[in-house]
Amino acid sequence: MDARPALAAVALVAAVVLAGCTSMPPAGTLATLGSTASAVSPVASSTPPSPAPSTPTPSTGGMPPLPSPSNATPAVSKSVVQLQPGASDEASGITASTSSPGHYFLIDDATGTDQIVAVGSDGGVTGRIAIDGMSADNAEALAGGNCGKTPLPDGSSNENCLYVGDIGDNGARRDDIVIFRLVEPAPSSPPSDPVPADEWSYTYPDGPRNAEAMLAAPDGSLLIVTKPPAEGGLPHRMYRAEPGGGELAFVREFSPPVAHRPLRTLFTGNVVTDLASSPGRVLLLTYDEVQEYTAPDPSADLTTFPDWPHRRVPAPELPQAEGITSAVDGCGYTLASEAGPSGKNGSLGIVSCG
């Protein structure tokens, strides 16, 4: 998403906004530099809290409960890591490697993108993987998940795939959107030749729409969440993309929780910039915060996640966070940020569980 004009406006009014929310760092200010982590505690609710009690109480969800004398769980830590310059300056999607913990794949939303970039948790590039036949218009999402039952483009029997979502459409004018499916490569030893990928084309049943968020469902289908056509609190719409392409199936509408301390969303609108899932939970990212949805039971349908119990969880301060992925351990998560209006390179925001 090109949110730079709106985010640049933040700098002009930040002093006014921050007067009412002094505990929030200014927009574009990195709360933690390098790979040094600072301990924080998760927030137990997605709504503005009452004055905190003198003794914290445990909270539910995928993150560890707050420490207490009877439950000495390690604190959550968060850090910001600068990406190597030129790695993915317009990083808009991220997914964690399942074969190499601590490594990630990124997708850049610049027009003509033809590759994904593998990086380590130190921000260094470990490989660039060209995707055969891809020249994306606006690749806003990258999801990892089950390959499903459709035969793979390389003829293998792998179980883990990456899905590149060329789903951005700021003007809502595209005739179709495209999802590329490829077998998850090894991030530390990427292939030298372009990797084969399926190219699945889709149309919306109700006209072109703009989207930035996508989830890979356990059955190999994809869930795409579109942004409202105009700011002002309109609901987001969820569609299912069956393997192979065709017309998307409308699933439902929902609205993301209002930010606890809105800052960037005052200018961009409270829009979903990405989603990530792991067994039993879904992470929802907006420009201001991360919400964690916890499944009421292990068999809960992924499309029902907006109805699950949820809470606001810690998020590193980033200039323009547009991607999120769950950690392989199912507890932590990592955000990917574009450079932002005044930045020179992208960054990762890493939240780990002690």
LINMO-V324064 format. One record per helix or strand of 3 or more residues. SS is the DSSP state (h for helix, s for strand). FROM is the first residue (numbers start at 1). LEN is the number of residues. If there is no record, write none. Layout:
ss:SS from:FROM len:LEN
ss:SS from:FROM len:LEN
This chain:
ss:h from:4 len:15
ss:s from:38 len:3
ss:s from:76 len:7
ss:s from:91 len:6
ss:s from:103 len:6
ss:s from:115 len:6
ss:s from:125 len:7
ss:s from:141 len:6
ss:s from:160 len:7
ss:s from:177 len:7
ss:s from:198 len:6
ss:s from:211 len:6
ss:s from:222 len:5
ss:s from:236 len:6
ss:s from:249 len:6
ss:h from:265 len:4
ss:s from:274 len:5
ss:s from:281 len:5
ss:s from:290 len:5
ss:h from:302 len:6
ss:s from:309 len:5
ss:s from:320 len:7
ss:s from:333 len:6
ss:s from:347 len:6
